Amino acid sequence: MTRVRKVCLTGIWLASLALWLIGCRGSTVEDHDNTPCLEESLTMNSGWRIAWSATVEDGYILHPLFVVDDYLVAVDRTIADQEQKRIRVYNIKSGDEKWEKAFSEVGIPSEQTLVANEQFMATYSLGAIDVFEVESGELAVQLRDLVVFSLALDEKQLYVHDTLGHIRAYELSSGELKWDQQLPGATRKGYLAIANKELTVSLLTGLWQLSTETGQVLNNFSVKRGSYSTLYGDDYLVEQVLNSLRVTSILTGEVLWQEGYRPFITYQSPVNDHGVLYFPAWLENTGSQTRAVRLINAVSLDNGRMLWQYQSADGIEVISGIAINQGMGYFLTSDGTVWSLSLSDGSATPIGHSTSLYYWKQDSSPFFSIPSVVTAGNRVLISFGCRTVYAVESS
């Protein structure tokens, strides 16, 4: 890796890994056969087996996997042209690919430019919004000549926050504009969420609630937006504010708590399970490294109390968000290990290992991927950032 690329990686990664993905890709280059993805394999420990695997022959899985209804969604980039992206949708039970679509660019879930519900998926990039039916991949709505901060979906409408400060609703059945609302401070990035059948908009000027039917302002609270917002249920808005987490009630605007927890992974939000947030975090003062991602925190959503911490071994970092399934958590570490995590006490057990791992700390990777793990039913779905998606289950 050149010195220039290392400077770009170091400086911007520490500020925001998600922004690095957008700003530091550079121009298209040939993909030399020096990645760790050439001979992929996954070895499962006793009590686990591979239910199915699906391999992209001409690309790498780029962004974190996510699940929509009975389908697994993966975004990959081609080997021949790193700027060519594709959305792939797989049947979770069989691993069969339902459909794929190619784009010059695809939105990012953490940026709210790729969003989905059980019926529809919407992606924004390069001035265009495309909305597809999840099951068939058929185009439902297409909007052009827009510059957009973020998107949201419900069963009937697509909600768009554009850079001119407009919040708009479009009918999914026709693509027609239903309403248009301008809010103070909406010319800067915000966060959209559907809660209590209304639209929540978090901006630097405050927290707003709009009628999904008319766009009318129903409530406005003075709480200013943090970053990397996520709404849990119909009440708890969790945001990163400076070097802490803040939880706000969208029903009252009250800040319920704010604590100095420092989540690392900005592209996957803390996961909530039965009122507990689980997320990877920085470990401070680790010898020659001032910070390393070696913690998983379990924090009460109600009051911010730390319930337990898991700490990885020296030199091993947590590189994925936490996936929850039937009372257990799952995550990946920088040595290619998949772990199960007890949600009661934070103890961890390895369940499998891959020699193929392709992520941001590897100098041999000029265009890195983001390994991830998600769950659906009784299965754990894994990407090591290479070409293969694995579905594993206990045997």
VMD Tcl script that draws the C-alpha trace (Angstrom):
set ca {
  {0.00 0.00 0.00}
  {1.36 3.43 -0.87}
  {2.17 6.02 1.76}
  {-0.61 8.29 0.44}
  {-3.21 5.55 0.81}
  {-2.00 4.74 4.33}
  {-2.37 8.39 5.35}
  {-5.90 8.44 3.96}
  {-6.79 5.22 5.78}
  {-5.31 6.26 9.11}
  {-6.67 9.78 9.28}
  {-10.19 9.24 8.10}
  {-10.70 5.80 9.66}
  {-10.16 7.26 13.10}
  {-12.71 9.98 12.37}
  {-15.34 7.81 10.71}
  {-15.02 4.44 9.03}
  {-18.32 4.95 7.26}
  {-17.17 8.21 5.68}
  {-13.94 6.51 4.59}
  {-15.99 4.10 2.50}
  {-17.41 7.02 0.56}
  {-14.42 9.35 0.38}
  {-11.31 7.20 0.07}
  {-12.14 4.58 -2.55}
  {-10.10 6.25 -5.22}
  {-10.23 5.38 -8.86}
  {-10.80 1.98 -10.38}
  {-7.76 -0.29 -10.26}
  {-7.09 -3.87 -11.24}
  {-7.75 -6.39 -8.52}
  {-4.46 -8.21 -8.07}
  {-4.54 -11.72 -6.68}
  {-3.02 -10.71 -3.35}
  {-6.18 -10.69 -1.25}
  {-6.75 -13.28 1.47}
  {-9.88 -14.46 -0.39}
  {-8.29 -16.80 -2.90}
  {-8.89 -20.04 -0.98}
  {-12.00 -19.50 1.11}
  {-12.96 -21.98 3.78}
  {-14.93 -22.04 7.02}
  {-14.26 -24.71 9.63}
  {-17.01 -25.14 12.22}
  {-16.41 -26.33 15.75}
  {-18.20 -29.31 17.27}
  {-21.95 -28.77 17.54}
  {-22.16 -26.50 14.49}
  {-22.54 -27.08 10.77}
  {-22.78 -25.11 7.53}
  {-26.40 -25.19 6.29}
  {-25.56 -23.54 2.96}
  {-23.12 -21.19 1.31}
  {-23.39 -18.90 -1.70}
  {-20.36 -17.61 -3.59}
  {-20.08 -14.54 -5.81}
  {-17.63 -15.67 -8.47}
  {-16.70 -12.22 -9.77}
  {-17.02 -9.98 -6.73}
  {-16.54 -9.35 -3.02}
  {-19.26 -8.83 -0.41}
  {-18.78 -5.16 0.38}
  {-21.22 -3.92 3.04}
  {-22.73 -5.55 6.15}
  {-25.39 -8.17 5.45}
  {-28.97 -7.49 6.50}
  {-32.18 -9.51 6.68}
  {-35.58 -8.49 5.30}
  {-38.44 -10.88 6.04}
  {-37.36 -14.28 4.59}
  {-34.46 -12.87 2.59}
  {-30.81 -12.10 3.09}
  {-29.57 -8.96 1.33}
  {-25.91 -8.56 0.33}
  {-24.18 -5.74 -1.52}
  {-21.10 -6.74 -3.51}
  {-18.65 -4.98 -5.83}
  {-17.22 -6.58 -8.92}
  {-13.57 -7.60 -9.17}
  {-13.09 -6.15 -12.65}
  {-14.50 -2.75 -11.66}
  {-14.57 -1.78 -7.98}
  {-17.02 1.01 -8.74}
  {-19.64 -1.46 -10.03}
  {-21.98 -2.52 -7.21}
  {-24.80 -5.05 -7.04}
  {-27.65 -5.83 -4.66}
  {-28.16 -9.59 -4.23}
  {-31.14 -11.17 -2.47}
  {-31.00 -14.76 -1.18}
  {-33.61 -17.11 0.24}
  {-32.56 -17.64 3.86}
  {-33.79 -21.24 3.99}
  {-32.17 -22.54 0.82}
  {-29.47 -20.02 -0.08}
  {-30.91 -19.72 -3.60}
  {-30.39 -16.31 -5.16}
  {-33.77 -14.66 -5.81}
  {-32.54 -11.69 -7.83}
  {-29.69 -9.27 -8.36}
  {-29.43 -5.77 -9.76}
  {-26.35 -3.85 -10.84}
  {-25.71 -0.18 -10.06}
  {-22.83 2.23 -10.54}
  {-23.32 2.90 -6.82}
  {-25.55 1.53 -4.05}
  {-26.75 3.29 -0.92}
  {-25.48 2.41 2.56}
  {-27.85 1.22 5.33}
  {-26.04 3.16 8.09}
  {-26.43 6.34 6.01}
  {-30.16 5.64 5.42}
  {-29.57 5.62 1.68}
  {-30.42 1.89 1.49}
  {-33.57 1.07 3.45}
  {-36.07 -1.78 3.40}
  {-39.21 -3.19 4.95}
  {-40.99 -6.50 4.32}
  {-42.36 -5.32 0.97}
  {-39.99 -2.74 -0.49}
  {-36.33 -1.81 -0.72}
  {-35.14 1.69 -1.67}
  {-31.64 2.74 -2.67}
  {-30.31 6.22 -3.39}
  {-27.14 7.18 -5.23}
  {-25.95 9.64 -7.84}
  {-29.15 11.69 -7.84}
  {-31.56 8.78 -8.25}
  {-33.89 6.76 -6.01}
  {-34.95 3.26 -7.05}
  {-37.59 1.35 -5.08}
  {-37.94 -2.41 -5.65}
  {-40.29 -5.11 -4.44}
  {-38.24 -7.25 -2.04}
  {-39.62 -10.59 -3.22}
  {-39.36 -10.12 -6.98}
  {-36.87 -7.30 -7.50}
  {-39.38 -5.56 -9.77}
  {-39.09 -1.78 -9.94}
  {-41.94 -0.04 -8.08}
  {-40.89 3.63 -8.06}
  {-38.09 5.56 -9.74}
  {-37.27 9.19 -8.87}
  {-34.58 11.23 -10.59}
  {-32.69 14.51 -10.20}
  {-32.66 14.51 -6.40}
  {-29.87 15.16 -3.91}
  {-30.84 13.25 -0.79}
  {-29.64 12.99 2.80}
  {-31.76 10.00 3.87}
  {-34.77 7.78 3.19}
  {-37.45 5.94 5.17}
  {-40.23 3.53 4.23}
  {-43.55 2.33 5.57}
  {-46.20 0.14 3.92}
  {-47.60 2.93 1.75}
  {-45.02 5.68 1.34}
  {-41.40 6.55 0.71}
  {-40.06 9.46 2.79}
  {-37.22 11.57 1.43}
  {-35.08 14.16 3.22}
  {-33.29 16.23 0.58}
  {-30.44 18.72 0.84}
  {-32.73 21.70 0.17}
  {-34.40 21.10 3.55}
  {-37.55 19.35 2.32}
  {-39.13 16.28 3.90}
  {-41.33 14.68 1.25}
  {-43.65 11.67 1.06}
  {-44.21 9.73 -2.17}
  {-46.88 7.08 -2.72}
  {-45.33 3.67 -3.38}
  {-48.27 2.64 -5.55}
  {-47.81 5.50 -8.03}
  {-44.64 7.43 -7.19}
  {-46.73 10.59 -6.84}
  {-45.78 13.29 -4.32}
  {-48.17 13.08 -1.35}
  {-46.88 16.02 0.72}
  {-43.90 18.34 1.16}
  {-42.75 19.86 4.46}
  {-39.83 22.20 5.15}
  {-38.28 22.24 8.63}
  {-35.75 24.64 10.22}
  {-32.24 23.19 9.98}
  {-33.24 20.50 7.50}
  {-30.61 21.69 5.03}
  {-28.19 19.62 7.12}
  {-28.19 15.87 7.56}
  {-30.86 14.35 9.81}
  {-32.36 11.02 10.77}
  {-35.77 9.62 9.72}
  {-37.78 6.90 11.45}
  {-41.34 5.61 11.51}
  {-42.70 5.35 15.06}
  {-46.27 5.17 16.35}
  {-47.38 5.40 12.68}
  {-45.86 8.88 12.41}
  {-42.59 10.17 10.97}
  {-39.83 11.16 13.42}
  {-37.21 13.59 12.10}
  {-34.09 14.25 14.21}
  {-32.23 17.43 13.20}
  {-29.63 19.76 14.69}
  {-32.53 22.14 15.41}
  {-34.49 19.57 17.38}
  {-36.66 16.50 17.29}
  {-39.77 16.68 15.12}
  {-42.78 14.43 14.59}
  {-44.81 14.72 11.39}
  {-48.09 13.19 10.34}
  {-47.44 10.50 7.75}
  {-50.77 11.37 6.14}
  {-50.34 15.14 5.74}
  {-46.80 16.09 6.77}
  {-48.27 18.36 9.48}
  {-45.99 19.03 12.48}
  {-47.39 17.15 15.49}
  {-44.59 17.73 18.00}
  {-41.26 19.51 18.26}
  {-38.68 19.08 21.04}
  {-35.50 21.06 21.54}
  {-33.16 18.03 21.71}
  {-30.48 18.46 19.05}
  {-29.43 15.55 16.89}
  {-26.37 13.47 17.63}
  {-24.77 11.14 15.10}
  {-25.44 7.52 14.11}
  {-29.03 7.64 15.37}
  {-31.19 4.54 15.83}
  {-34.79 4.25 17.03}
  {-35.64 1.25 19.20}
  {-39.33 0.41 19.46}
  {-41.61 3.44 19.37}
  {-39.80 5.47 22.02}
  {-36.04 5.17 22.52}
  {-33.82 7.23 20.21}
  {-30.17 6.22 20.73}
  {-27.47 8.56 19.38}
  {-23.74 9.02 19.68}
  {-22.98 12.51 21.02}
  {-19.27 13.36 21.08}
  {-17.71 10.46 23.01}
  {-20.89 9.20 24.67}
  {-24.23 7.54 24.06}
  {-27.45 9.48 24.62}
  {-30.94 8.03 24.88}
  {-33.95 10.29 24.30}
  {-37.69 9.61 24.48}
  {-39.30 10.67 21.22}
  {-42.65 10.78 23.04}
  {-41.61 13.51 25.49}
  {-38.28 14.85 24.21}
  {-36.69 13.98 27.58}
  {-33.06 12.88 27.61}
  {-33.30 9.66 29.63}
  {-29.54 9.22 30.05}
  {-26.16 10.02 28.57}
  {-23.03 8.06 29.42}
  {-19.43 8.03 28.22}
  {-19.61 4.83 26.21}
  {-17.66 4.90 22.97}
  {-19.12 2.57 20.34}
  {-16.62 1.82 17.60}
  {-18.67 0.52 14.71}
  {-20.53 3.42 13.15}
  {-21.91 1.36 10.27}
  {-23.84 -1.05 12.53}
  {-25.87 0.35 15.40}
  {-25.97 -1.14 18.90}
  {-28.41 -4.05 18.91}
  {-31.27 -4.12 21.42}
  {-32.48 -7.36 22.98}
  {-35.01 -7.30 25.84}
  {-34.03 -3.80 26.90}
  {-30.24 -4.29 26.73}
  {-27.92 -2.65 24.17}
  {-24.92 -4.66 22.93}
  {-22.11 -2.99 20.97}
  {-18.32 -3.17 20.35}
  {-16.35 -0.37 22.00}
  {-12.87 1.09 22.34}
  {-10.49 -0.21 24.97}
  {-8.36 2.74 26.09}
  {-4.61 2.77 26.78}
  {-3.56 -0.58 25.35}
  {0.21 -0.20 25.41}
  {1.54 1.00 22.07}
  {-2.02 1.42 20.81}
  {-4.00 4.21 22.42}
  {-7.26 2.56 21.40}
  {-8.25 -0.89 20.23}
  {-11.68 -2.40 19.62}
  {-11.51 -5.17 22.18}
  {-14.67 -4.64 24.24}
  {-18.30 -5.63 23.91}
  {-20.55 -3.67 26.25}
  {-23.96 -4.73 27.57}
  {-25.84 -1.61 28.72}
  {-29.37 -1.16 30.08}
  {-31.50 0.76 27.58}
  {-33.65 2.11 30.41}
  {-30.96 3.77 32.53}
  {-27.55 3.33 30.88}
  {-26.19 1.04 33.60}
  {-23.29 -1.18 32.47}
  {-24.34 -4.81 32.99}
  {-21.12 -6.51 31.83}
  {-18.16 -6.21 29.46}
  {-16.48 -8.81 27.29}
  {-12.81 -8.18 26.49}
  {-11.03 -9.96 23.64}
  {-7.48 -11.32 23.89}
  {-4.42 -9.16 23.26}
  {-3.98 -8.37 19.59}
  {-7.48 -9.59 18.68}
  {-10.15 -7.00 17.86}
  {-13.92 -7.17 17.42}
  {-14.68 -6.30 13.78}
  {-18.45 -6.73 13.48}
  {-21.63 -5.64 15.14}
  {-23.42 -8.04 17.48}
  {-26.16 -10.31 16.09}
  {-28.75 -11.77 18.48}
  {-30.53 -15.11 18.13}
  {-32.46 -17.10 20.74}
  {-30.72 -15.60 23.75}
  {-27.20 -15.71 22.30}
  {-25.02 -13.10 20.57}
  {-22.64 -13.65 17.65}
  {-19.70 -11.60 16.40}
  {-16.45 -11.76 14.39}
  {-12.89 -11.01 15.43}
  {-9.81 -9.96 13.49}
  {-8.32 -13.47 13.47}
  {-11.26 -14.79 11.41}
  {-13.09 -16.40 14.33}
  {-16.87 -16.51 14.74}
  {-17.93 -16.37 18.40}
  {-21.09 -17.07 20.34}
  {-21.71 -14.74 23.27}
  {-23.68 -15.46 26.42}
  {-26.06 -12.54 26.92}
  {-26.33 -13.31 30.62}
  {-22.67 -12.90 31.62}
  {-20.65 -11.93 28.53}
  {-18.65 -15.13 28.21}
  {-17.70 -16.04 24.64}
  {-17.08 -19.37 22.86}
  {-15.58 -19.85 19.37}
  {-17.90 -21.69 16.98}
  {-15.94 -21.48 13.73}
  {-12.91 -20.07 11.96}
  {-12.08 -18.85 8.47}
  {-8.65 -18.30 6.95}
  {-10.25 -15.85 4.52}
  {-10.85 -12.38 5.95}
  {-10.89 -9.14 3.98}
  {-11.20 -5.94 6.03}
  {-9.88 -2.43 6.65}
  {-6.72 -3.18 8.65}
  {-5.13 -5.33 5.98}
  {-2.49 -3.37 4.04}
  {-2.92 -5.71 1.09}
  {-6.53 -4.56 0.64}
  {-6.75 -1.30 -1.35}
  {-10.57 -1.60 -1.43}
  {-11.59 -3.21 1.80}
  {-14.87 -4.91 2.70}
  {-16.84 -4.92 5.95}
  {-17.23 -8.42 7.49}
  {-20.54 -8.95 9.25}
  {-22.82 -11.40 11.01}
  {-26.63 -11.38 11.19}
  {-29.23 -13.89 12.34}
  {-32.55 -15.19 11.03}
  {-34.59 -17.94 12.62}
  {-32.13 -20.51 13.96}
  {-29.37 -19.55 11.52}
  {-26.32 -17.31 11.77}
  {-25.39 -15.65 8.46}
  {-21.78 -14.60 7.98}
  {-19.67 -12.63 5.53}
  {-15.89 -12.45 6.00}
  {-15.69 -9.68 3.40}
  {-14.71 -12.14 0.66}
  {-16.88 -13.81 -1.99}
  {-18.93 -16.24 0.08}
  {-21.92 -15.89 2.39}
  {-22.34 -18.71 4.91}
  {-25.46 -19.81 6.77}
  {-24.54 -21.87 9.85}
  {-26.61 -23.50 12.56}
  {-26.19 -25.69 15.61}
  {-26.22 -29.38 14.75}
}
mol new
graphics top color blue
foreach p $ca { graphics top sphere $p radius 0.5 }
foreach p [lrange $ca 0 end-1] q [lrange $ca 1 end] { graphics top cylinder $p $q radius 0.2 }
display resetview
